[in-house]
């Protein structure tokens, strides 16, 4: 009768490395997803409080695209939400074209221009949020570089909604 040791298949170093690599990748992915969910919940909590200050029901902060629409509506104009959405769509399309058909200098330049427009647009949107709550350019810088902290301050701090700064 054969022993179990002789019946078991040999496990090579490559197989062990693959199993170990897969385990590390799975754990890393789990950590990334957990961090993303925590950050999303923090954003929802901050937006919930901001929406309440703006006279909007807090539940609107839970729905990802709709919360952006409400924020644009209350701090700027709804039309700019659609422009922002179009900028994001065009940027994604150009990025996909550049990877699908191989690198293209023209597409890369247009993509960079659209990206710059998107960044400028985001800065203006943050400035509109800042002004809507009675703050200035310094607070806009905070919203750009530390958005989680500054939205929490807007939501839970003494800042009051002043209305859209058109």
Helices and strands as residue ranges (DSSP letters): H 4-7, H 13-53, G 58-61, H 64-75, H 78-100, H 105-132, H 137-145, H 147-156
